[in-house]
Amino acid sequence: MGLLSEGTPLSWEETKAYADHVRKHGIQQFLAQYHKLASRQKDILYWGDEVEYQLVKFDHKKKKTFVSLRGTEVLSRLREKGLEKPDTEASTSWHVEYAEYMVEGTPGAPYGGLIAHFNVVEANMALRYHFMFVEASIALRHYLNHIDAIASFRYLVNLVEANTALRRREIMAELEKDEVPLSQTVYPLLGVGEFTSPPAKPDPVNSVSRSLFFPDEAISQNHVRFKTLTRNIRHRRKEKVAINIPIFKDVNTPSPFVEDFSALGDDGSSAAAALPDHIYMDAMGFGMGNSCLQVTFQACNLSEARTLYDQLAGMCPIMLALSASSPIFRGYLSDIDTRWPVIAASVDDRTREERGLEPLKENKYRINKSRYDSIDSYISPLGTCYNDIDLTIDEELCKTLIDGGVEVLLARHIAHLFIRDPVSLFSERLDQDDDNDTDHFENIQSTNWQTMRFKPPPPKSNIGWRVEFRPMEAQFTDFENAAFTVFIVLLTRVILSYKLNLLIPISKVDENMKTAFKRDAVLNDKFYFRKDVVTDATPPECVQQCGSAACNKALSNQYELMTMNEIFQGKDEFPGLVPLINLYLQSIEVDVDTRCTITQYLKLISLRASGELETSAHWMRNFVMNHKLYRHDSVVPEGTAYDLLTRVAEISSGKISDPCHLFPHIMRSARHIPEALSNAEAYLEKKSRKTHSGSKLESPRSSLANGESNGDSENLSETSGSTGS
C-alpha cells in the first residue's frame, strides 16, 4: 500500500511547506542509489503477484451483505501465523490495504527464475482464501525429486497455480461464520446506506473525506497514513474529490438521471459537482477501496528493466479490458466495465488551476492526468520516437539528474513524477541520510500510481531493478488470477527471448486506455496494436512466423486498430500473442502434461479475447439485468446484490462453475518445487550475487515479496503491489 513510514503525520499546510525539501532530497536519494547500482548485472528473474481480498459478511436470513470492518484484526492474526513459516514461494505474506474491509496477499517469497515456479501460484492464492475460513488441508500432487530440464517447466507451472490457492485457504481460516473473502474488484453496494459491519455512518462535516457515503471507519485503522492521504488530497485539491461515472441507461432509468443528496447532509457542493446521467462518488475510498491483481518482475539489469517497462506499457489497456470486472458502482449499473476512471478520480489532488479550469497563479504546472493514471513516457532508447505527447517535467530536477549521470529519458521520467507534491509526511522522517535512505524518493514515487511502475533497488538489499504491471482487475477465482499472472510472465519471456517490439505512440496507448473503460470493450471495440513486432535482433524462427522485420517503417504504418481476438490470436502477418507464447513453449521443449496445464491458462485468455467466455463485468451485468428483483432502472436492489455475491462466493470457492464465465479445469498445482530445483536456483542466485556487493544484505526472496509497495489499494509488497486499485 505504498510507503508506510511510522511517526506523527503532518497537516497539508505543514506538508506543503516541506514539499521542495522532499523533492530535492528525493532526487539526491535516487542519484545515490543509481550511482551504486546502475551497473549491476546478472540478476535472475524473480517475480510475484499480489491479490487483494474484500471481507464480505452475509446475513442469509435477511438476504443482505456488508463489508466486514475486521481487516486490521484478521491481518494481525494472519501475520502471527506467518511468523511460524519460512519465507518460501510455498508460504504466504499479508499486508495492509487502504480499506478496513481489505487485506492483501502475496507469496511469502517471490517466485524464482525456474520454470517450476509457475506451479504454485494458483494453490498459493487458494490457501490465502481458505485459511481464513476453515482449517482444512487440501490434497496436492507430489512430484519426483529427480527431474530433467524439460520437466522443470512442468513444476514451475504447477507452483504458480498451487501458490495462488494457498492464500485463499489461509485467509478463510481467520474469518467468522458468514464471512467470505472475495477477490472481486468492487463491492457493488459500496457507499449505499448501511453497508458496513459493524454499522458506521458517514460524517460529511467532520470526517477526513467529508463524504456523504463513505465513513471514516471503512478506512484502514492499521496505519495513520491512509486517513492522512485522504485528508491531504482533499486539502491540496481545495475541495472534495468528485468522481462521475456514466450511468447505464436501461429502459426505466430516469432521463436525465439526477440525484438529490440533501437528505444525506449535502451543503450544495456535492449537488454542484455531480453531473447529470452520472453516478456520483465523493471519497478516496471509492477508488482505493477497490481490489486489483498486480505482478512485479525483477530484471537482470537496468537496461532490461527499462525495456520491460516500455514493452508492457502498451499491454496495460489491453489487459485492463480483458480482465474487466467492475460494472457496478454505489449500487448502480454503470456504462463502464473497469475501476480505472473511478480510482483515478478518487485520488485526483490537482487544483482547478492544474486541471486547466482556471489561469495559473498559485501553481506551477498544468497537469493533464491524475496522479493515478496511465504512463506518460517511454524510458528505454527504443521508445524515444514513440514519445509523442508533451511531458510536463520539473526542469531543474531534470537537469540535476542529467548532470548526475542519469540518461535523458529516465531523467525525464523521474522529473515528471516529481512535479507532484508529497501528500503524506511524518515529522520524524523529515531529515534523512540521502546516501542510505530512500523515503523521500519513495514518498513521491509510491504516490504516482500509474499503469506501470519502474522500481529502483531499495538500499541495503539484494533486490535488483524491477517493473510492476498494475492495470489488471481482480478475478473471482484463483484459476483466473493465476492465468492472468502466468500469461503476463510468459509474455515477458517471449518479448526478451525474441527481442520483440510492441511499442506504439504513447498517444495511442492513452486512446486505448479510454477504450478499455467502455462497457463490453472486448466485444465491441478495437485497440491500436503494432502490426510488425519483430526487430533486426529477432531470431529467424520467430521472423519466419511473424513476417519480415520492419524497424524503420514510418510510425503511422507500424500499428493499426485490431479486435481483441486479433491481438491475441493474430491477423495477417502478425501471428498473435498466444501463438507467439506457444512458439516460445515449443522452443523450450515442454512436455505434453505440462502443456496441458498451461494450455488451460492460455485457453481462458483466448476465449475471453474472442468473447466466447464473458468477462467478469459482462457476467455480473447480465446477472443483475436478468434478476427477478431488478426493475430495469439501473438500480441494483439489495436482494439482487445478495444473490450476486452469493453466486460469486460459490464460484470463488469452487462449489459451482458457470460455463458462461469459466470453463471447467483441473488444478495441477503443487505446494513446493522439488528440492533439486530449489538447489539449482540457489546455485544460480549464489553465482549472481558474486557480481554484487556482499555485506549482510536482506534476502531478495523475502524482501522482494514483502518490501515496499504501491497501491491500488495502497499496499506494502512491491513484488505484487497495489493501492486500492
N, C-alpha and C positions, 0 to 999 in steps of 0.2 A: 504494500500500500504506500510505497514511497519511503522517503527518508523519515524515520521515526526517532528523532533526537529526543532526549529527556531534558526537562527543565521547565522554566517559567515562560509561558508564551507571551509575546508582546502584542499589544494592540496594533491596529492597522497604522495609526499615526506614528507609533514608535517604529514599526517595521519599515514604513516608508522612509523614515529618516536614515535608516541603515541600508537602503536599497543599493546605493552606489558602492558602499563598503562591501556588501555581499558580492556584487558583480565583479568588482576589481579583484578581490581575493579569490573568488571562484575561478577566474581566468588564470591567476597565478597557480592555483592548485592543479588545474588541468595541465598547465605547462610543466609543472614539476613531475607529474606522473608521465606525461608524454615524453619528456627527455629521458626518463628512466626506462620506458617500456616500448618506445616506438620501434625499436629494432628487435624486439622479442620475436622469436621464431619457433616453429615446430611444436606449437601446442596441438594436442589431439582434440578431436571432436568430442565435446560434451554438450548435452542438450537436455532440456527438461520442459515439462508442461505445467500449466497452472490452471486449476479449475476452481471456480467459486461456487459455493453451495448456499442456498437460501433455506433457512429453517422455517418450515410451514407447519402450523398446527391445525388439525382438523377437528371440528365439532360435528360428529357424524349424526347426532340426534337432531340438531338444528340445521344441518347441511350448510355449514359455514366454514370458512377458512380464515386464518390470520397469519401474519408473520410473527414468529416467536422471538421475543427480545431476550434470548438467552445466549447470544453469541459469545459474550465475554466468559460466562460460566463454562460453556461447552469447550471453548478454546483452551481454557485453563486445564481442564481435565484431559483433553487430547494431548496437550503438551506434557503433562505429568507422565502420561503413558509413554510418550515419545522418548523421554529420558532413559527409559529402560531398554531401548532398542538401539542397535548400531546404525550409523549413517551409511546405509547401502541403498542401492536402487530398488531393493525389495521392501524398504521401510517407507514411512511417510513423514511429512513435515507439515505443520499447521501454522497459519498466520492470520493476523487481524485484518479485517476489512472495514470499509467506511461505515457500513450499516451494522447495527446491533443484532440484526437477524441473519448475518452472513458470517461464514468462515471460509478461508481459502486453503486448499490442499495442494501440495506438491509432492514429488518423490522425496524421500529422505535424503537422497543424494542424486545428482544428475545422472542421466544415462551416459554411457561412455561411447567410444568410437567403434566398439564392436557391433556388428550387425545383430548379435544376440540380444541386445537391449530392447529391441522392438517388442520382444515377447512379454515384457512385464507391464507395459503401460496400462492396458485395459484392466488387468487384475488389480493393479495398484489403485486405479480410480474406483473400482468396486469396493475395495477394502475401506477407502475413505467414507463411502456411503454406508455400508452395512455395519461398521464398527460402532456407529452412533446409535444403532437400533437394537441389534441382537448380538450376543456373544456366541456367534456361531462360526464354525470353521467351514471352509469350502474345499472340496477335493480338487486339487490342481495336479496337473501332469508332472511326473518326474522324468527327467531326461538323463541320458547316458553321460558319464563324465568324459569318456573318450570321444572326441569329435574331430572332424576334419574341417578344412576351410569352408567347404560347401555347407556343412551342417551348421556352422557358426551363425550363418544368416538366419537359419530357422529359429535359433534360440533368441536372437535379438528381436525378431518379430513377436515371439511369444512373451518376452519380458515386457514389452510395451503394453500389450493387452492386459497382462496379469497385473502390472503395477497400477494401472488405471482402476481396476476393480478393487484393489486393496483399500484404497482411500474411502470408497463409499461404504464398505463394511465397517471401517473404523469409526466413521462419524455416526453411523446409525446406532452403535453400541452406547453412545453417550446421550441419546435423546430419550425423552419421556414418551409415555403412551400417547398415541395420536399425533406425534411429531414426526415429520419426514424431511430429510434433506433433499431438496430438488436442485438439480443443475439446470435450472431454467434461467433465461436471461432476465425477464421482467416478471415480477409478481403482478398479476393482472389488476388487482384491486388496490394497488399502492396509492395511498392518498385518498381512499374512498371511505368516509365515515370512520367507524371504529375498526381499523384494520390490523391493530397490533394486539398481541397477548403477552403480558397484561395490557389492559387498555391504557392508552395515552392520548391526550388531546393536544392539538396544535395550539400555539400561542402566538398569534400574529403581531403582538405588541412587544413581548419581552424575549422571545426565543432568538437563537443565533441566526436563524434563517428568515425570521418574520413570516414564515409560511402559513397560508390558510389551511394547508392539508397535511404537512409532514411535521410531526412533533420531534422535539429535541431528543426524546427518549429513544427514537428509532435510529439515532446516530450512535456509533460505537462509543461505549463507555470505557473502552480499554485504553485509549490514549487521547490526550487532550488535543493532539494535532488536528483531529477531524472536525471538532467544533471550531477550532481556531481557523482552519481553512474556510469553513462555511461562513463564519463571521467576516473574515478579512476580505474574501472575494466580494461579498456584498458591499462592504465599506469602500473598497477600491473602485468598484463599479459605480458607487454613489446611488444605487438603487437595487432592489431585489433582482435576482436573475429572472428572466422571462423566457419560458420555453413554450413555443407554439407549434403544434404538430397538426397537420391537416386531418380532419375527421373523415372517416369513411362514410360516404353519403349513401345510405340504404333508402329503401322506398319510403319509410316512415320517419326518416331523420328530418328534424325541423330545418327549414331553409329561409333565412340564414340560421345557422346554429350559433346561439349566443347564450352564455350562462349568466346567472345573477349570483354574485358572491356576497351580497350584503349580509345574509344570514350567518356567514362564516366570519364576520368581523372585518370585511374589506373596507378600507378607508378611501376607496376610489382608485388607488394605484393599480390594483390587480385588474379591475374592470377596464382601465385605460390601456394596460399592457396586453390584455387578451385580444386576439384577432378573431373576427367572425369566421365561422366554419373551421375553427381550430380547437384542439384540446389544449387547454392552458395549464401549465405547471409552474411552480414558483420557488423551487428549492433544489439545492445541490443533490439532495438525496434521491430525487427522481432520476438522476443520471448515475451518480456514484453508488447508488443503491441497487444497481443492476449487476448482472454477472457476465462473465466472458470466459473465453478459452484463449490462452496465450502460450507461445513457445519461444524459448530463448536458446540460442546456439553460441557456442564458443568457436571462434575461427582459429586457424593455425597461426595467423599473424594479423597485423593492422591492415595490410592491403586486402586480404581475403575478407575481413570484416566489412570494409568499405564496399567491396564488390557485392557481398550478400545483401547488405543494406539496400543498395540500389536495385539489384535484380529482383528482390522480393517486394519492393515498393509497389510495382505495378500489379502484383498479385493481391494486394490488400483489398481493393474494392471487389475483385472477383470472388475472393473467399468470404468477404463480408456478405455479399449477396447469396452465395451458395449456402452459408450457414445461417441465413436469416431466421430469427425465431422471436420477433418482437412486434406482433400486430396489435397489442392491446396496451393502452396507457391510461392510467387513472380511471379505469372502469369503462372505457370507450374503445370501440373498434376504430383504429386509425387507418389512414390511407398510406402508411409506410409499413415496412416489414422489419426494420432494424433499429437498434438502440442508438446508432451513432449521432444523428442530429439532436437527440434528446440529451445525451451526455455532453456533447459539445456545448450546448446552450446552458447546461446546468452549472458549468464552471467558467462561463464567459465573463471574465473580470474586466473586459475592456470598457473604458468610459465612452460616453457619447462622442467625444472628440475622436477617440481612437477608432470608433466604428464608422466615422465619416458623417455623423449626423449633425455635428457642429464644427465650426472652424477650430483649428489647433491653437490653443492658448496655454493651457497648463501642461499638456502632454507633448512629447517629442515626435511621436510617430502616428501615422495611420496604419492600423494593423488589420489585415484582411480576414484573419481567421481567429477563432477562439484558441486558447492555449491547449485545447483538446480537439485535434483535427488531423487531417492528412499532412504528410510531409510537404515541404516547400522547395526542396532542392535535392539533387543527387550529390554524392560526396566522393565518388570514385572518378578517376580520369576519363573513363569511358562515358560517364554521364554528362560531361561538360556541355556538349552541343544540345542536350535534351533539356537543359535548364532554361526554359523559355518563358518564365514568369518573373516579374520583379521580386527581388528578395530584400525585404527590409532588414537591415543589419545595424548593429552598433559599430560605426566606422572606427572609433577609437579603439575599442576592444579588438576588432578585427585586425587592425594594424599591430597591436600588441602581440597577437597570436602569430601573425606572419613574421614579424621581427623576431619572434621566439622560435622560429623554425618550423611552424606548422604549415603544411601545404595549403594553398589558397582555398580550394573547395571545402576542405574540412574546417579551415578557419572561418569561412563564411557561414557554414552550418552552425558552429558554436556561437558565433556573433549574432546569428539570427535568434537562437534560443534565448540569448541574453538581452534581448530587447524587453523581456518580461521582468516584472518586479517579483521579488520573493513575496509569498503570501502567507508564510508561516515561519516564525523566527523565535528562538529561545534565548533569553538573556545570558544564560550560562555558556552559550556557544558562539558568542559574538567574536571573540578573539581566538584565532586558531593558528596552528603551525602549518603554514602553506606547503611546506615540504613533505609533511606526513599526514595531513588531514585533507579530506575532500568534501566536508559537509557543506561548505558554501557553494561549491560547484554542483553538488547533488541537489541542493536546495532549488536551484533553477532548473537543472536537468530533469529532475524527477517530477516537476510540476509542469513540464511540457509533455502532455500526454498525446503523442502523435501515433499514427498507424504503425510506424517503425521507430525503434529506438536504438541508437548507436551507443554502446556502453563501454567506456574505458575500463581497464583493470582497476579494481579498488586497491588502496595501499596495503602493504604488508600481507599480500595474498598471492597464491599461485594461480589465481584466476586470470585468464587471458582476455583478449579483446572479444567482445560479444555483440550480437544484434538480437533484438527482440521483435517478434512478429505479433502484433497486438490487435488486429481488427476482428477476429472471429467471435461469433456469438456462441454461448454455451449451448450444448445439446442435451436432450433428455437422458440419453443412455451413455454408459461407459464405452460401448462399442462405437457409437458415433464420435464421441470426443477423441477416442483413440484413433479412429480412421482419419479424422481431420489432422490430428497431430502427426501421424505417420506419413500422411501424404505430403505435408509441408517439409518434413525432414528428408524424405526421399527426393523431393524436388530440389532441395539444396544440393544433394549429392549429384543429381543429374546436371544441374547448372555448372557446378565446379568441375565435374568429370569431363563433360563435353564442351566446356568453355562456351556456353550458350549466352546469348544476349537477348533479354526480354524487355529492354528499355524502350519506352515511348516518351514523348514530351510530357513534362510534368503537368502542363495544362490539360492534357488528355487524361492523365490519372485523376486530376480534380473532377473532370467531367464524369469519369467512370464512378467516382465516389457518389456524386449526386444521383447517378442512375441506380447505384446499388441500394439506395434508401427506398426506392419505389416498391409499391405493392407488386408482388409476383414479377420482380425484375428478371429472375431466372427464366421465366416462361415468355415474357413479352418484350424484353428489351435486348439491345445489343451493346457490347462493350468494345472500346478500342483495344486492339491487341496487335502485337507485332506479327507480321506475315512471315518473315525470314529470321529465324532465331540463331542460325549458325554463324560462326565467325571464321576468320582465317586460321584460328587456332583449333577449330572444332575437328575431332578425329574423323577420318574418312568414312568409317562405318555409319556415323551419325549424319554426315553430309549427304551420303547416299540416300538415306531415308528422308531427310528434310528438304533436299534440293540444294542448289549451289549457293555458296556464301555470297553475300552482297553487302559488305560492310560499308561501302561508300555511297549507297543509294541516297537520294535526297530524302530528308526526314519525312516529308509528306507521303512518300511512296513506301515507307517501311512499315506502316501499320494500316489497319482498316477496321471497320466495325464487324464484329463477329458475334454470333449467338454463343450462349454459354456452352452448348453442346459442341460447337465448332472449336472453341478454345480447348476443351478437354479431350475431344475425340478427333479433331483435325479438320482441315479444309484446304483443298488444292495442295500446294507443296508443303504446307505446314501440317505435320502429322498429328498434332495434338499432344497435350501434356501427359495424358495417361499412356498412350503408345510410347512416348519417349521414356517414361519411367519403366515400362515393360522392356524396352530395349536395354536400358541400364541393368535391369534384373537379369536379363539373358547374358549380359557380358560378365556377370559375376557368378554364373552357373548355379543359380538357386535350385535346390532340389524340389521335386514335384509337390511334396507335402507342404513345404514352406510356401510355395507359390499359391497354394490353395488358401492359406491364411491371409496373405497379402492381397490376393485377388478379391477377398471379401471386402477389404477396405476400399480397394480401387473400384469395386462394383458399386458400393454405396456412393462414392464420389461421382461416378459416371452416371448412375441412374438419377441422382439429384440434378446433375447438369442437363440431362436430357428431358427432365420433367416427368419421367416415369415414376419416380418417388417424389413425394411432396416435401418441400422444405417444412421445418417446424412451424414457421409463420403461416404458411398456406394451410397446413393441417389444423392449427388452432383456430384460424379464421373460419374454416369450414365447419369445425365442431360447434362453434358458437352460433353460426348462421343457421345450422340445422337443429339446434337445440329447441326443445318444446317450450321453454320459458322465454326465449328471445323474441322480441316484438318487431324486429327489423327496423329499429330506430337508432342503431349504433350503440345502445347502452347494453353492457354485459351484466345481466342480473346476477345477484349473489348466488342463487342456486345453480346457475349455469357455470359460474366460476368454480363452485364446489365440485360439480361433476367433471369439469375440465381438468382440474388439478388432481382429482381422484384418478382419472384416466392416466394423466402424466405420471403420477406416482406408481401406478401399476406397470406402466411401460418401463419406467426407470428401474424398477426392482426386478424386471423380467417375468412378472406374473402373467402378463399378456403381451401380445405383439400386434401391432396394427399394420397390415400389409400395404396400406397406402403410404405409410410413413417410413417403415423399416422392414426390410426383408429378413427372414429367419437366418440366423448364423450360429455357428458353433464356436465358442470361445476356446482358443488353443493356447491359453496363457499359462505362464509359469511364474512362481513367486521369485525364483532365483535363476541366475545364469549358472552353467556348470562351473565347477572350481577351476578346470583347465582354462576356460575362457577368462575367468577373473584373474588368474595368474598371468595370462598373456597380456591382459590390459594393464596390470600393474607393472609389467616389464616395460611396455610402451610408455607408460607415464613416467617411470623412472628414467628412461632414456631421454624423454622430453625435458625433464627437469634439469638435466645436466647442462642445458644451454641457458638456464636462468639462475639468478642469484639464489643461494642455497641456505640462508639463515632459516631459523624456525618460523615457517610461514604456515598460514592456515591451509588446510587441505582444500583443493579446488572441488573435490567431490561434495564436501559438506557445505562450504561457503557459497559455491555457485548455486546450489539448490536453496540455500537458506539465507542468502545475503541480502543486499539492498533490494529495493523493489520499486515498482512504479505504480501504476494502477489504473484500472478502470474502476476499480473499487478501492483503489489505493491498497497496495499490498506490500509485503516485505520481500518476497522472493523474486529475484530478478532472473532466475532461470526460467521462470514462468512469469508472471508479473502482471499486475493489474491495479487499477484504482477505481473500482466501481464501474467499470465499463460493462 
